[in-house]
């Protein structure tokens, strides 16, 4: 649990909107619930096992707006930082990214997904290329981790592309809707190892 001792005044003025080549990466804000609801509804079958809290919370429009407002509170408490990925040209929501901050180690755990209809367009590559320096330089993290289901065959390639190294496997880490448990790979990137 975060305490006031871990509130960092250096994070008061961090950027809340960052422009990539393909996407505008913007902090979720009031009124984004409808857009986030539509994104999750469209991708529910793809993300429900890996984002059960989000898919449950966003089962209604009101729930979606409440979830967005809770992400704002978490941002202000510096516990996690949630972003919508907006197509820069069409101004539609095409993905989600969240990084939680574990203190006092200054380690961030990264979670993200892209709209299934936009996969293969380089949206997540553009996002990570833009956001990794942001995580290290503005959020002042020393390390970024990603946990990925061992059934996700695209994420390891993406992680390695940006210098993440596979650090291990956690068995039975995911509870699947089927009742089975799933394993995850853990990838890490240290600030001093980032190119």
Secondary structure as GFF3:
##gff-version 3
##sequence-region A 1 195
A	DSSP	three_ten_helix	4	6	.	.	.	ID=ss1
A	DSSP	three_ten_helix	9	11	.	.	.	ID=ss2
A	DSSP	beta_strand	17	19	.	.	.	ID=ss3
A	DSSP	beta_strand	23	27	.	.	.	ID=ss4
A	DSSP	alpha_helix	33	47	.	.	.	ID=ss5
A	DSSP	alpha_helix	52	57	.	.	.	ID=ss6
A	DSSP	alpha_helix	61	76	.	.	.	ID=ss7
A	DSSP	beta_strand	80	87	.	.	.	ID=ss8
A	DSSP	beta_strand	93	102	.	.	.	ID=ss9
A	DSSP	beta_strand	107	114	.	.	.	ID=ss10
A	DSSP	three_ten_helix	116	118	.	.	.	ID=ss11
A	DSSP	alpha_helix	123	137	.	.	.	ID=ss12
A	DSSP	beta_strand	143	149	.	.	.	ID=ss13
A	DSSP	alpha_helix	155	161	.	.	.	ID=ss14
A	DSSP	beta_strand	165	175	.	.	.	ID=ss15
A	DSSP	beta_strand	181	190	.	.	.	ID=ss16
A	DSSP	three_ten_helix	191	193	.	.	.	ID=ss17
###
